[in-house]
Structure formats: structure tokens, C-alpha cells
Amino acid sequence: MPKKILIAILGVAAIVFAAYTLTPQYNSVQAPVIPINQPKTKVKQVELVLPNASPITARVEDYNQPTSLWAVVSKEHPLPDAHFVPAGLAVPPVRTRIDKSIAEQSLRSDIEPDVIALFGAAEAAGHSVMVASGYRSYEQQQIYFTSYSRQYGEEAANKFSARPGQSEHQTGLAFDVSLTSRECYLEICFSEREAGKWFAAHSYEYGFILRYPEDKTAITQYQYEPWHFRYVGRDLAKALHDSKLTLDEACPYLQAALTEMKARGAAN
Ligand SMILES: [Zn+2]
């Protein structure tokens, strides 16, 4: 082939190639991006607003589920399965009452970082405290409740001890705190000790709430328990602290957030 023809062919090919690559291969009007597989976490993030508290944007937990960090377990809201056992129970690396069973020294391991942070901060503030009682199985709770009922009568016992299947301790998210000296052990006077005051004031910073406050006994249906703390996560704990609502009183707000989450889930 003559050299000139070859150059001409290559030149034409180069022009065609350049024209092709320089021409937009798509419509210049940007089409909206339609996500096909939107991450589920985004759908589950909704705003939760409690009165007198800053709104929180959180992954909404179904408070009806015993595995939920927001699980509501009470006399009126017993565990759906009375024999529920949470997964991942472990003795946290903080002081625990070692003469209790391994099970009762345990809490859910996924909340361990905040358990360590809470007890670390308490120790740093000068308080020698321990987990006196953490997870309790249905059977363990039955033993306690039967024993207290024999001692005080069933009605009186149920003011400070839950029937099996109705105890937060069965979720692995609640514990009773005590001084290592065991002074004021599970007694109201714990609230007057410096450690009791510290826990009441600071536990929310680490995701825990004082579950049975003195001025809410009619709502919680339990006596004032300055030693009983319950994990709900830092966002909700702060919102509950600021709003001064119990977990029971927050139920309608949790339900509203849950309904919104489900509606969004359906829309997606
Ligand atoms: Zn308790």
C-alpha cells in the first residue's frame, strides 16, 4: 500500500476516534440518582424527640424486642417469651460480686465498653463499687421472687422484686450496683452515699439510666431503687435524663419513632 494512502487512512481513523471520544455519551441533563440498594441503617435512622430534650437521631430499636437496647420490660410489658435468654453474656472486666454465680455476674458483652467506661469513671471519682447482680435467668428470678414472697408476702415482694419473665435483669442490660464494702447494700441509704450520688448524676453519660426513681414509683410500679441501672445507649440515656422521663413514660415517643421508621422502610 502506498505510504500516502496509509497516512490518509490513519488520519481519517484518528479524526473519527477523536470525534467519538469528545462527543458526550450521555444526556447532558443529569438524571436523578436512584439508589437501588440503600443501606438499611439509613432507613432506620429517625429523629426521636422527647420533651425538654434535644432531638436525637438514632437507629430506632424496637422496644418490644427483648434483644433491643431500648427493650421495655416491666409488670405491664413482660418479656414476650418468659424464658428468654440473651446472646453473648459475659462477665465484664470490672469489679463484680464474685460470690454470685458466673451468670449473675454477667451482662451482655456488646455493652461492655460502656460498662467499663462507667465503672472506670466511678473508680476515678474515688468510688469503690461493683456489679452486685447482673443477668438473671428466669429460674434465678423465680428463686429470688419465691424466697422474697415467703418472707414478705407476694404483694410486698413484688414492689422490689420482679416476677420471673418481668425482670430487666433477664435482658442482660441491667445491674444492681453496690459499694465493695457492701454498706447500704440494695438499700435506700445507697442514694445518700457519695457513690450513689455519683451514679445517679453521671450514669447517663455512659448510656445508663436510674430505672426506678424516687418520684416515679406510681409509674414504674417499683419502689425507689437507687442501685438499679439499665443500659439504653448514650443517646437515649441523655434524652431520658434531660426529659426526666422514665423508660415507661417514653414508650409513646419510642412507638412514634418506630412507626415512622416502619413507614419509611415500607416507602423504600
Ligand atoms: Zn435490680
Boltz pocket constraint, residues with backbone or C-beta under 6 A from the ligand:
constraints:
  - pocket:
      binder: B
      contacts: [[A, 133], [A, 169], [A, 174], [A, 175], [A, 176], [A, 227], [A, 228], [A, 229]]
      max_distance: 6.0
